[in-house]
């Protein structure tokens, strides 16, 4: 056999091996399940840092850009990415929204993946405002929920469920949170990753982590 055909044969074997072995290697990877003790202490209330209870996103009840009531049930059996934003934000939110728009387009045909954006100025971001914002950014309301509701409820979710912000507060009139964090949540409402929503590198990492997470749900 000539040297050329030897290289061709080895190349073919390598390609077949990657097709067979790579998915097996991916299946062996698992993302961390984040408990309060695993998160930056600045992001977790002191009374939660020592809890041994498995952490899950708390029950919530909000309203989306279509005026529909949104609860955890909407995300049953789904992997989703959560963030906190406001429509009039002039700084980090436009970049975060652009990255989320790209992600939503990337997963537009994937029924397992959804997105959940909470307004941190719900008194301003009404259903009508969120609807216009969603239309402007091409947000498919069946996959990407832009939500408003009780400020106290949203801020408690940000601080005690998603561990999205470092600031203390009570969700009162003068309280305000601003965070670039995206949070990856699995089908059991457990946190599986944190990402800088303004970073292209972190968006690539998020896509990779979603791929790894999806393998956990395959037979």
C-alpha positions as CSV (number, residue, x, y, z in Angstrom):
1,X,0.0,0.0,0.0
2,X,1.4,3.4,-0.9
3,X,2.1,6.1,1.7
4,X,-0.8,8.2,0.3
5,X,-3.3,5.4,0.9
6,X,-1.9,4.7,4.4
7,X,-2.6,8.3,5.3
8,X,-6.1,8.1,3.8
9,X,-6.8,4.9,5.8
10,X,-5.6,6.4,9.1
11,X,-7.6,9.6,8.4
12,X,-10.7,7.6,7.8
13,X,-10.2,5.6,11.0
14,X,-9.6,8.8,13.0
15,X,-12.8,10.4,11.6
16,X,-14.9,7.3,12.4
17,X,-13.3,7.1,15.9
18,X,-14.2,10.8,16.6
19,X,-17.8,10.2,15.5
20,X,-18.1,7.2,17.9
21,X,-15.9,8.3,20.8
22,X,-16.6,12.1,21.0
23,X,-20.3,11.7,22.0
24,X,-19.2,9.1,24.6
25,X,-16.7,11.5,26.1
26,X,-19.3,14.3,26.1
27,X,-21.7,12.1,27.9
28,X,-19.2,11.4,30.6
29,X,-18.9,15.2,31.4
30,X,-21.3,16.7,33.8
31,X,-21.9,20.3,34.8
32,X,-21.7,21.3,38.4
33,X,-24.9,21.6,40.3
34,X,-24.5,24.9,42.2
35,X,-25.6,25.0,45.9
36,X,-25.4,28.2,48.0
37,X,-22.0,27.1,49.4
38,X,-20.6,26.8,45.9
39,X,-21.4,30.4,44.9
40,X,-19.4,33.5,45.6
41,X,-20.5,34.4,49.2
42,X,-21.1,38.0,48.1
43,X,-24.0,36.6,46.0
44,X,-25.7,34.6,48.7
45,X,-27.6,35.8,51.7
46,X,-25.8,34.7,54.9
47,X,-28.7,32.6,56.1
48,X,-28.5,30.5,53.0
49,X,-24.7,29.9,52.9
50,X,-24.8,27.0,55.3
51,X,-27.9,25.3,54.1
52,X,-27.6,21.6,53.3
53,X,-30.9,21.6,51.4
54,X,-30.6,21.1,47.6
55,X,-31.1,24.4,46.0
56,X,-33.8,24.9,43.3
57,X,-35.3,28.0,41.8
58,X,-38.2,29.1,43.9
59,X,-41.8,29.1,42.8
60,X,-42.7,32.3,40.9
61,X,-45.7,34.0,39.4
62,X,-45.0,36.8,36.8
63,X,-46.5,38.2,33.7
64,X,-44.9,38.0,30.2
65,X,-44.9,40.3,27.2
66,X,-48.2,38.7,26.0
67,X,-50.0,39.5,29.2
68,X,-50.0,35.8,30.2
69,X,-49.3,34.6,33.7
70,X,-45.9,32.8,33.9
71,X,-45.0,30.2,36.5
72,X,-42.4,27.5,36.9
73,X,-44.8,25.2,35.1
74,X,-44.0,27.0,31.8
75,X,-40.4,25.7,32.1
76,X,-41.2,22.2,33.1
77,X,-39.0,19.8,31.2
78,X,-37.0,22.7,29.8
79,X,-33.4,23.9,30.1
80,X,-33.5,27.7,30.3
81,X,-31.3,30.8,30.6
82,X,-32.4,33.5,33.0
83,X,-31.2,37.1,33.2
84,X,-32.2,40.5,34.8
85,X,-32.5,43.6,32.7
86,X,-34.6,46.8,32.0
87,X,-35.7,48.2,28.7
88,X,-34.3,51.7,29.3
89,X,-30.8,50.5,30.3
90,X,-28.2,52.5,28.4
91,X,-25.1,50.5,29.5
92,X,-24.8,46.7,29.7
93,X,-28.4,45.6,28.8
94,X,-28.1,46.4,25.0
95,X,-25.1,44.0,24.8
96,X,-26.8,41.4,27.0
97,X,-30.0,41.6,24.9
98,X,-27.9,41.3,21.7
99,X,-26.2,38.2,23.0
100,X,-29.5,36.7,24.2
101,X,-31.1,37.5,20.8
102,X,-28.3,35.6,19.1
103,X,-28.7,32.7,21.5
104,X,-32.5,32.6,21.0
105,X,-32.0,32.5,17.2
106,X,-29.4,29.8,17.6
107,X,-31.8,27.6,19.5
108,X,-35.0,28.7,17.7
109,X,-35.7,25.2,16.5
110,X,-34.7,23.5,19.8
111,X,-37.8,22.8,21.9
112,X,-35.8,22.0,25.0
113,X,-34.3,25.5,25.3
114,X,-36.0,28.6,26.6
115,X,-35.1,32.1,27.9
116,X,-36.4,34.1,30.8
117,X,-35.6,37.8,31.2
118,X,-36.9,39.6,34.3
119,X,-37.4,43.3,34.3
120,X,-35.7,45.0,37.3
121,X,-37.9,48.1,36.7
122,X,-41.3,46.4,36.6
123,X,-43.1,49.7,37.4
124,X,-41.8,51.0,34.1
125,X,-41.7,47.9,32.0
126,X,-45.4,47.1,31.6
127,X,-46.7,44.4,29.4
128,X,-47.0,46.8,26.5
129,X,-43.4,48.1,26.9
130,X,-42.1,44.5,27.1
131,X,-44.1,43.5,24.0
132,X,-42.6,46.4,22.0
133,X,-39.1,45.6,23.3
134,X,-39.6,41.9,22.4
135,X,-40.8,42.8,18.9
136,X,-37.9,45.1,18.4
137,X,-35.4,42.3,19.3
138,X,-37.2,39.5,17.6
139,X,-38.1,37.7,20.8
140,X,-40.4,34.7,20.1
141,X,-42.8,34.8,23.1
142,X,-43.2,31.0,23.0
143,X,-39.4,30.6,23.7
144,X,-38.2,33.9,25.2
145,X,-40.3,35.3,28.1
146,X,-39.8,38.9,29.1
147,X,-41.5,39.3,32.4
148,X,-42.7,41.9,34.8
149,X,-44.6,41.7,38.1
150,X,-44.0,42.5,41.8
151,X,-40.7,44.2,42.3
152,X,-40.2,42.5,45.7
153,X,-40.9,39.1,44.1
154,X,-38.5,39.7,41.2
155,X,-35.7,41.0,43.5
156,X,-36.1,38.1,45.9
157,X,-35.8,35.7,42.9
158,X,-32.6,37.5,41.8
159,X,-31.0,37.4,45.2
160,X,-32.2,34.2,46.8
161,X,-33.0,31.9,43.8
162,X,-30.7,32.8,41.0
163,X,-27.8,34.4,43.0
164,X,-27.5,37.0,40.3
165,X,-26.5,40.1,42.2
166,X,-24.1,41.1,45.0
167,X,-26.0,44.0,46.4
168,X,-28.3,43.8,49.5
169,X,-31.8,45.1,49.5
170,X,-35.5,44.5,50.2
171,X,-37.0,45.2,46.8
172,X,-38.4,48.5,48.0
173,X,-38.9,51.7,46.1
174,X,-35.3,52.8,46.4
175,X,-33.8,49.3,45.8
176,X,-32.1,48.7,42.4
177,X,-30.2,45.8,41.0
178,X,-28.0,45.8,37.9
179,X,-26.2,42.6,36.8
180,X,-24.7,41.2,33.7
181,X,-25.1,37.6,34.9
182,X,-26.8,34.9,32.8
183,X,-27.8,31.8,34.8
184,X,-28.2,28.3,33.3
185,X,-31.1,26.3,34.9
186,X,-31.7,22.6,34.2
187,X,-35.0,20.7,33.9
188,X,-35.1,20.2,37.7
189,X,-34.8,24.0,38.4
190,X,-31.2,23.6,39.6
191,X,-28.5,26.1,38.7
192,X,-25.8,24.7,36.4
193,X,-23.8,27.7,35.4
194,X,-23.1,31.5,35.6
195,X,-22.0,33.6,32.6
196,X,-21.1,37.2,31.8
197,X,-23.9,38.2,29.5
198,X,-21.7,40.9,27.9
199,X,-18.9,38.5,27.0
200,X,-18.8,36.7,23.6
201,X,-16.4,34.2,25.2
202,X,-18.8,33.4,27.9
203,X,-21.6,33.0,25.3
204,X,-19.5,30.3,23.6
205,X,-19.0,28.7,27.0
206,X,-22.7,28.8,27.6
207,X,-23.5,27.0,24.3
208,X,-20.9,24.4,25.1
209,X,-22.4,23.9,28.6
210,X,-25.9,23.6,27.2
211,X,-24.6,20.8,24.9
212,X,-23.1,19.0,27.9
213,X,-26.3,19.4,29.9
214,X,-28.4,18.1,27.1
215,X,-26.4,14.8,27.1
216,X,-27.5,14.3,30.7
217,X,-31.0,13.9,29.6
218,X,-30.3,11.4,26.8
219,X,-30.6,7.7,27.3
